[in-house]
Amino acid sequence: MTADLSQIVKAYDVRGVVPDQWDETLAELFGAAFVRVTDADAIVIGHDMRPSSPGLADAFARGAARLGADVTLIGLCSTDQLYFASGSLGLPGAMFTASHNPAQYNGIKMCRAGAAPVGQDTGLSEIRELAERWSEEGAPEAAATPGTVTHRDTLTDYAGHLKALVDLTAIRPLKVVVDAGNGMGGHTVPTVFEGLPLDLVPMYFELDGTFPNHEANPLDPKNIVDLQARVRAEGADLGLAFDGDADRCFVVDERGEPVSPSAITALVAARELAKHPGGTIIHNLITSWSVPEVVREQGGEPVRTRVGHSFIKEEMAKTGAIFGGEHSAHYYFKDFWNADTGMLAALHVLAALGGQDGALSGLVAAYDRYASSGEINSTVADQTASAAKVRAAYEGENVTLDELDGLTVSAEDWWFNLRASNTEPLLRLNVEARDAATMAKVRDEVLALVRSTD
């Protein structure tokens, strides 16, 4: 195994192809390094349904126990269930998942006690350095007394905690189609939804890390086509789609039309502000104009931040925010240790819909006010040069430019953001405008600049 881990240790997690880029031997070293860097005397570990996940999780546990840490294994779980365990038990945690990536991938999402994130600047770089060194020099010396390894089921407690945060007692009966994508939603949804007045129509609930039906990435429109068709066929009130590790949730209305994550962010923000008047709401710079508008209308304080969960969680902690949302359907709650949980967002949608008589499309219309392009990726030879070309084209116009995260250009009737991918030779474009024609015009102008070969 190579000692250079730069290809698999990303900004927020470990992720790579198994066994080509990493294996159980390396997972054991990561476990030891995690304990050393966090100075933990006990940790909690969970894993998803990928074929390689149980072996990697067990290896990580061996490495942690070797250095004297007691290990609690919670087995199959969603990523937000691992965050629940970390928060409720007060332990650093590790979740083995590659989220929506293909079957041959696996990874580790790590957190400190209370689900506090571990990223490049908060311990991940040190964990990488130790694992690299030990892969060359040999495993570290074992503790005089190795840690214990025990098993614990947290699913029922996780479900109970979520349902205690949202009042679902008075909702009307709803028919809901859920596409778990053969991911961890198939494990968590039945327990979380148990006892609620829901007619549940399950799709792809069988846990299968080879993803035989479609990839577990609902952000890609092709992966919710089955859900949209089933919602229409069933005459359901709504549809929900979870990604592979079930920490993100996407919503489809009764017509089978996708509801934008920005509209869900605004809806949940309004509900959280009703409970916590004057609270702060975090939103990343790609969410719709409607989010800060709704927050201000509800008496809250919107705070704009960069894209990415480590930035969101950092702002949540710094500002004491009650809720945060991203365009990618990550939703963060103060009541959930500032961690992201798509399941809690889904319960808020069910409570909002079930607490009134109208259809979901009508309910979210108040929060979906503008025309949006969605995220459009362009493969480019030189990200910096392409972005500079776009900046030069708009400088001097009657616009505002900022570079909080990539390039954001804002005018009175439209805005766009152009960001470079951290992992691929791509530029990602998001455009929003007050009407569809303006959005299409700006979108096409920027794409022409990005994709030109001049």
C-alpha positions as CSV (number, residue, x, y, z in Angstrom):
1,M,0.0,0.0,0.0
2,T,1.4,3.4,-1.0
3,A,2.3,5.8,1.8
4,D,0.9,8.8,-0.2
5,L,-2.7,9.2,0.8
6,S,-3.3,12.5,-1.0
7,Q,-5.6,10.9,-3.5
8,I,-8.0,9.5,-0.9
9,V,-7.9,12.1,2.0
10,K,-10.2,14.8,0.8
11,A,-11.2,18.1,2.3
12,Y,-13.8,16.7,4.7
13,D,-13.3,12.9,4.6
14,V,-11.5,9.8,3.3
15,R,-12.8,8.4,0.0
16,G,-11.3,6.1,-2.6
17,V,-11.6,2.8,-4.5
18,V,-11.3,-0.4,-2.4
19,P,-8.9,-2.3,-2.5
20,D,-7.0,-0.3,-5.2
21,Q,-6.5,2.9,-3.2
22,W,-7.1,1.7,0.3
23,D,-7.9,-1.5,2.3
24,E,-8.4,-2.9,5.8
25,T,-4.7,-2.6,6.6
26,L,-4.9,1.1,6.0
27,A,-8.3,1.4,7.8
28,E,-6.6,-0.1,10.9
29,L,-4.0,2.6,10.7
30,F,-6.6,5.3,10.3
31,G,-8.4,4.0,13.4
32,A,-5.2,4.3,15.4
33,A,-4.4,7.8,14.0
34,F,-8.0,8.9,14.8
35,V,-7.6,8.0,18.4
36,R,-4.2,9.6,18.6
37,V,-5.3,12.9,17.1
38,T,-8.6,13.2,19.0
39,D,-7.0,11.9,22.2
40,A,-10.1,9.8,22.7
41,D,-10.5,7.0,25.3
42,A,-13.7,5.8,23.6
43,I,-15.2,6.1,20.1
44,V,-18.3,5.0,18.2
45,I,-18.3,3.5,14.7
46,G,-21.0,2.9,12.1
47,H,-21.1,1.7,8.5
48,D,-23.4,1.6,5.4
49,M,-24.4,-1.3,3.2
50,R,-21.4,-1.4,0.9
51,P,-19.8,-4.9,0.6
52,S,-16.5,-3.5,1.9
53,S,-18.0,-1.5,4.8
54,P,-18.2,-4.1,7.6
55,G,-14.6,-5.2,7.1
56,L,-13.2,-1.7,7.0
57,A,-15.2,-0.7,10.1
58,D,-13.9,-3.7,12.0
59,A,-10.3,-2.9,11.0
60,F,-10.7,0.7,12.1
61,A,-12.0,-0.6,15.5
62,R,-9.0,-2.9,15.9
63,G,-6.7,0.1,15.3
64,A,-8.5,2.2,17.8
65,A,-8.6,-0.5,20.4
66,R,-4.9,-1.2,19.9
67,L,-4.2,2.3,21.2
68,G,-6.4,1.8,24.2
69,A,-9.7,3.3,23.1
70,D,-13.0,1.5,23.9
71,V,-15.1,1.1,20.8
72,T,-18.8,1.0,20.4
73,L,-19.9,-0.5,17.1
74,I,-23.4,0.5,16.1
75,G,-23.3,-1.5,12.8
76,L,-25.6,-0.6,9.9
77,C,-26.7,3.0,10.1
78,S,-27.2,6.2,8.2
79,T,-24.6,9.0,8.5
80,D,-26.9,11.1,10.5
81,Q,-27.6,8.1,12.8
82,L,-23.8,8.0,13.5
83,Y,-23.9,11.8,14.2
84,F,-26.8,11.0,16.6
85,A,-24.7,8.4,18.4
86,S,-21.7,10.8,18.6
87,G,-23.9,13.5,20.0
88,S,-26.0,11.5,22.4
89,L,-23.1,9.4,23.7
90,G,-20.6,12.2,23.7
91,L,-18.0,10.3,21.7
92,P,-15.9,10.9,18.6
93,G,-17.3,8.9,15.7
94,A,-16.4,7.4,12.4
95,M,-18.9,6.5,9.6
96,F,-17.8,4.1,6.8
97,T,-19.6,5.2,3.6
98,A,-18.9,6.7,0.2
99,S,-22.3,8.3,0.2
100,H,-23.5,8.4,-3.4
101,N,-20.3,7.2,-5.1
102,P,-20.3,3.9,-7.1
103,A,-20.0,0.6,-5.4
104,Q,-16.3,0.2,-5.7
105,Y,-15.7,3.3,-3.5
106,N,-15.7,3.6,0.2
107,G,-14.7,6.2,2.7
108,I,-14.7,7.5,6.3
109,K,-16.6,10.5,7.6
110,M,-15.1,11.4,11.0
111,C,-16.3,13.7,13.8
112,R,-15.3,14.6,17.3
113,A,-17.6,14.2,20.3
114,G,-20.9,16.0,19.8
115,A,-20.7,15.4,16.0
116,A,-18.2,18.2,15.6
117,P,-16.7,17.9,12.1
118,V,-13.2,16.6,11.4
119,G,-11.8,18.3,8.2
120,Q,-8.4,19.3,6.9
121,D,-8.0,22.1,9.4
122,T,-9.6,20.2,12.3
123,G,-7.5,17.0,12.5
124,L,-7.8,15.3,9.1
125,S,-4.4,16.4,7.9
126,E,-2.8,15.1,11.1
127,I,-4.6,11.8,10.8
128,R,-3.4,11.5,7.2
129,E,0.2,12.2,8.2
130,L,0.2,9.6,11.0
131,A,-1.4,6.9,8.7
132,E,1.2,7.7,6.0
133,R,4.1,7.4,8.5
134,W,2.8,4.2,10.1
135,S,2.2,2.6,6.7
136,E,6.0,3.0,6.1
137,E,7.4,2.5,9.6
138,G,4.9,-0.1,10.9
139,A,1.9,0.2,13.3
140,P,2.3,2.2,16.5
141,E,3.1,0.5,19.8
142,A,0.1,-1.0,21.4
143,A,-1.3,0.4,24.6
144,A,-0.6,-1.5,27.8
145,T,-4.3,-2.2,28.1
146,P,-6.2,-2.5,24.8
147,G,-9.6,-1.1,24.5
148,T,-12.8,-3.1,24.5
149,V,-15.1,-3.6,21.5
150,T,-18.9,-3.7,22.2
151,H,-22.0,-3.6,20.1
152,R,-25.0,-1.3,20.5
153,D,-28.2,-0.7,18.6
154,T,-29.1,3.0,18.3
155,L,-31.8,3.0,15.6
156,T,-34.8,3.2,18.0
157,D,-33.2,6.0,20.0
158,Y,-32.3,7.9,16.8
159,A,-35.8,7.7,15.6
160,G,-37.2,8.7,18.9
161,H,-34.9,11.8,19.1
162,L,-35.9,13.0,15.6
163,K,-39.6,12.6,16.3
164,A,-39.3,14.5,19.6
165,L,-38.0,17.5,17.6
166,V,-41.0,17.8,15.2
167,D,-44.7,17.8,16.3
168,L,-46.4,15.2,14.1
169,T,-49.3,14.4,16.4
170,A,-51.9,16.3,14.6
171,I,-51.0,15.7,10.9
172,R,-53.6,14.3,8.5
173,P,-53.0,10.9,6.8
174,L,-50.5,11.2,3.9
175,K,-49.4,8.8,1.2
176,V,-45.7,9.1,0.7
177,V,-43.4,7.2,-1.7
178,V,-39.8,6.8,-0.5
179,D,-37.0,5.8,-2.8
180,A,-34.1,4.6,-0.7
181,G,-31.9,3.8,-3.7
182,N,-30.9,0.5,-2.0
183,G,-29.1,2.7,0.5
184,M,-29.4,3.3,4.2
185,G,-32.8,5.0,4.0
186,G,-34.2,1.4,3.6
187,H,-32.9,0.7,7.1
188,T,-33.9,4.0,8.9
189,V,-37.2,5.0,7.3
190,P,-39.4,2.1,8.5
191,T,-38.4,2.8,12.2
192,V,-38.6,6.6,11.9
193,F,-42.0,6.5,10.2
194,E,-43.4,3.8,12.5
195,G,-46.5,5.1,14.3
196,L,-47.1,8.0,12.0
197,P,-50.3,8.3,9.9
198,L,-48.5,7.6,6.7
199,D,-49.3,5.2,3.9
200,L,-45.7,4.4,3.0
201,V,-44.9,3.1,-0.5
202,P,-41.3,1.8,-0.4
203,M,-39.0,1.8,-3.4
204,Y,-35.6,0.0,-3.5
205,F,-35.5,-0.5,0.3
206,E,-33.3,-3.7,0.0
207,L,-29.8,-2.8,1.3
208,D,-27.5,-3.4,-1.7
209,G,-24.2,-1.5,-2.0
210,T,-23.9,-2.5,-5.7
211,F,-26.9,-0.2,-6.4
212,P,-28.7,-2.4,-8.9
213,N,-31.6,0.0,-9.7
214,H,-29.9,3.5,-10.0
215,E,-27.0,5.2,-8.3
216,A,-27.9,6.6,-4.9
217,N,-27.5,10.3,-5.9
218,P,-30.8,12.1,-6.1
219,L,-29.1,15.3,-7.1
220,D,-28.8,13.9,-10.6
221,P,-32.3,14.2,-12.2
222,K,-32.0,10.8,-13.9
223,N,-32.0,9.1,-10.5
224,I,-35.4,10.4,-9.4
225,V,-37.3,9.4,-12.6
226,D,-38.6,6.2,-11.0
227,L,-39.8,8.1,-7.9
228,Q,-41.5,10.8,-10.0
229,A,-43.4,8.1,-12.0
230,R,-44.4,6.2,-8.9
231,V,-45.7,9.3,-7.1
232,R,-47.9,10.0,-10.1
233,A,-49.1,6.4,-10.5
234,E,-49.9,6.1,-6.8
235,G,-51.6,9.5,-6.5
236,A,-49.3,10.1,-3.6
237,D,-49.1,13.3,-1.6
238,L,-45.3,13.5,-2.0
239,G,-42.1,11.5,-2.7
240,L,-38.8,11.4,-0.8
241,A,-35.5,10.3,-2.2
242,F,-32.4,9.6,0.0
243,D,-28.8,9.3,-1.0
244,G,-26.7,6.3,-0.3
245,D,-25.9,7.1,3.3
246,A,-29.3,8.8,3.8
247,D,-28.0,12.1,5.2
248,R,-29.5,14.0,2.3
249,C,-33.2,14.0,1.4
250,F,-34.8,15.2,-1.9
251,V,-38.5,16.0,-2.2
252,V,-41.0,15.5,-5.1
253,D,-44.4,17.1,-5.0
254,E,-47.8,15.4,-5.7
255,R,-47.3,16.1,-9.5
256,G,-44.0,14.3,-9.5
257,E,-42.2,17.6,-9.8
258,P,-38.9,18.1,-7.9
259,V,-39.1,20.7,-5.0
260,S,-35.8,22.7,-4.9
261,P,-33.7,22.2,-1.8
262,S,-33.7,26.0,-1.5
263,A,-37.5,25.9,-1.1
264,I,-37.2,23.2,1.5
265,T,-34.5,25.3,3.3
266,A,-36.9,28.3,3.3
267,L,-39.8,26.2,4.5
268,V,-37.9,24.6,7.4
269,A,-36.3,27.9,8.3
270,A,-39.7,29.5,8.7
271,R,-40.8,26.6,10.9
272,E,-37.6,26.8,13.1
273,L,-38.0,30.6,13.4
274,A,-41.6,30.1,14.7
275,K,-40.0,28.0,17.5
276,H,-37.0,30.3,18.0
277,P,-38.0,33.9,17.1
278,G,-35.2,36.1,15.8
279,G,-32.8,33.2,15.3
280,T,-30.0,33.0,12.8
281,I,-30.3,30.9,9.7
282,I,-27.2,29.8,7.6
283,H,-27.4,29.4,3.9
284,N,-24.7,28.8,1.4
285,L,-24.1,31.2,-1.5
286,I,-25.8,29.0,-4.1
287,T,-29.2,28.8,-2.4
288,S,-32.0,30.9,-3.8
289,W,-32.6,34.6,-3.1
290,S,-35.9,33.3,-1.6
291,V,-34.0,31.9,1.4
292,P,-32.7,35.1,3.0
293,E,-36.0,36.8,1.9
294,V,-38.1,34.3,3.8
295,V,-35.8,34.4,6.8
296,R,-36.0,38.2,7.0
297,E,-39.8,38.1,6.5
298,Q,-40.0,35.7,9.5
299,G,-37.9,37.9,11.7
300,G,-34.7,35.9,11.4
301,E,-31.2,36.8,10.6
302,P,-29.7,35.2,7.4
303,V,-26.0,34.5,7.2
304,R,-24.4,33.6,3.8
305,T,-21.5,31.2,3.8
306,R,-19.3,29.1,1.5
307,V,-20.4,25.7,0.1
308,G,-19.5,22.7,2.2
309,H,-20.5,21.1,5.5
310,S,-17.4,22.1,7.4
311,F,-18.0,25.8,6.6
312,I,-21.7,25.5,7.5
313,K,-21.0,23.7,10.8
314,E,-18.3,26.3,11.7
315,E,-20.8,29.1,11.1
316,M,-23.5,27.3,13.0
317,A,-21.3,27.1,16.0
318,K,-19.9,30.6,15.7
319,T,-23.3,32.3,15.3
320,G,-25.5,30.0,17.4
321,A,-27.7,29.5,14.3
322,I,-30.8,27.4,14.7
323,F,-30.8,25.9,11.2
324,G,-28.8,25.8,8.0
325,G,-29.4,24.6,4.4
326,E,-27.5,24.0,1.2
327,H,-28.5,23.7,-2.4
328,S,-27.3,20.1,-2.3
329,A,-30.1,19.1,0.2
330,H,-27.9,19.1,3.3
331,Y,-29.9,20.4,6.2
332,Y,-28.3,21.3,9.5
333,F,-30.0,21.7,12.9
334,K,-28.9,23.2,16.2
335,D,-31.1,20.6,17.9
336,F,-29.1,17.9,16.1
337,W,-25.6,19.0,17.3
338,N,-25.3,21.4,14.3
339,A,-25.0,18.2,12.2
340,D,-26.9,17.5,8.9
341,T,-29.9,15.2,8.8
342,G,-32.1,14.8,5.7
343,M,-34.5,12.7,7.8
344,L,-35.3,15.6,10.2
345,A,-35.9,17.9,7.2
346,A,-38.3,15.2,5.7
347,L,-40.2,15.2,9.0
348,H,-40.6,18.9,8.9
349,V,-42.0,18.7,5.3
350,L,-44.4,16.0,6.5
351,A,-45.5,18.1,9.5
352,A,-46.0,21.2,7.3
353,L,-47.9,19.4,4.6
354,G,-50.0,17.3,7.1
355,G,-50.8,20.3,9.2
356,Q,-52.9,21.9,6.4
357,D,-55.3,20.7,3.7
358,G,-53.5,21.9,0.5
359,A,-51.2,20.1,-1.9
360,L,-47.4,20.3,-1.5
361,S,-47.0,22.2,-4.7
362,G,-49.2,25.0,-3.3
363,L,-47.4,24.9,0.0
364,V,-43.9,25.3,-1.4
365,A,-44.9,27.9,-4.0
366,A,-44.5,30.6,-1.4
367,Y,-40.8,29.5,-1.0
368,D,-40.0,28.9,-4.7
369,R,-40.0,32.4,-6.2
370,Y,-37.4,32.5,-8.9
371,A,-36.2,30.7,-12.0
372,S,-33.1,28.6,-11.4
373,S,-30.7,26.7,-13.7
374,G,-29.7,24.0,-11.2
375,E,-26.0,23.1,-11.2
376,I,-24.4,22.8,-14.7
377,N,-21.0,21.2,-15.0
378,S,-18.5,22.0,-17.8
379,T,-15.3,20.2,-18.3
380,V,-12.5,22.7,-19.0
381,A,-8.8,22.4,-19.6
382,D,-7.9,25.3,-17.3
383,Q,-10.3,26.2,-14.5
384,T,-8.5,29.4,-13.6
385,A,-8.3,30.7,-17.1
386,S,-11.9,30.0,-17.9
387,A,-13.1,31.6,-14.7
388,A,-10.9,34.7,-15.4
389,K,-12.4,35.0,-18.9
390,V,-15.9,35.1,-17.3
391,R,-14.8,37.6,-14.7
392,A,-13.3,39.9,-17.4
393,A,-16.5,39.8,-19.4
394,Y,-18.6,41.1,-16.5
395,E,-16.2,43.5,-14.9
396,G,-17.3,47.1,-15.6
397,E,-20.9,46.1,-16.1
398,N,-23.6,47.3,-13.7
399,V,-23.1,44.2,-11.4
400,T,-21.5,43.2,-8.1
401,L,-18.7,40.7,-8.1
402,D,-17.6,38.7,-5.0
403,E,-15.2,35.8,-4.5
404,L,-16.4,34.3,-1.2
405,D,-16.5,30.9,-3.0
406,G,-15.6,30.9,-6.7
407,L,-17.0,33.9,-8.6
408,T,-20.5,35.3,-7.9
409,V,-21.8,38.0,-10.2
410,S,-25.1,39.7,-9.1
411,A,-27.3,42.1,-10.9
412,E,-30.7,43.5,-10.0
413,D,-32.7,40.7,-11.8
414,W,-30.2,37.8,-11.8
415,W,-27.1,36.3,-10.3
416,F,-24.7,33.4,-11.1
417,N,-22.0,31.6,-9.3
418,L,-19.1,29.8,-11.0
419,R,-17.0,27.5,-8.9
420,A,-14.2,25.1,-9.6
421,S,-14.6,21.4,-8.5
422,N,-12.0,20.4,-5.9
423,T,-11.6,16.9,-7.4
424,E,-12.3,17.1,-11.2
425,P,-11.4,19.5,-14.1
426,L,-14.9,21.0,-13.9
427,L,-16.5,24.4,-13.5
428,R,-19.9,24.4,-11.8
429,L,-22.4,27.0,-12.8
430,N,-25.6,28.0,-10.9
431,V,-27.8,30.8,-12.3
432,E,-31.0,32.4,-10.8
433,A,-33.2,35.1,-12.2
434,R,-36.6,36.7,-11.6
435,D,-38.0,35.0,-14.7
436,A,-37.1,32.0,-16.8
437,A,-36.2,34.0,-20.0
438,T,-33.6,36.1,-18.1
439,M,-32.2,33.0,-16.4
440,A,-31.8,31.2,-19.8
441,K,-30.1,34.2,-21.3
442,V,-27.6,34.6,-18.5
443,R,-27.0,30.9,-18.4
444,D,-26.3,30.6,-22.1
445,E,-24.0,33.7,-22.1
446,V,-21.9,32.3,-19.2
447,L,-21.7,28.8,-20.7
448,A,-20.6,30.2,-24.0
449,L,-17.7,31.9,-22.3
450,V,-16.8,28.9,-20.2
451,R,-16.9,26.4,-23.0
452,S,-15.3,28.6,-25.8
453,T,-11.8,27.4,-26.9
454,D,-10.5,30.9,-27.7
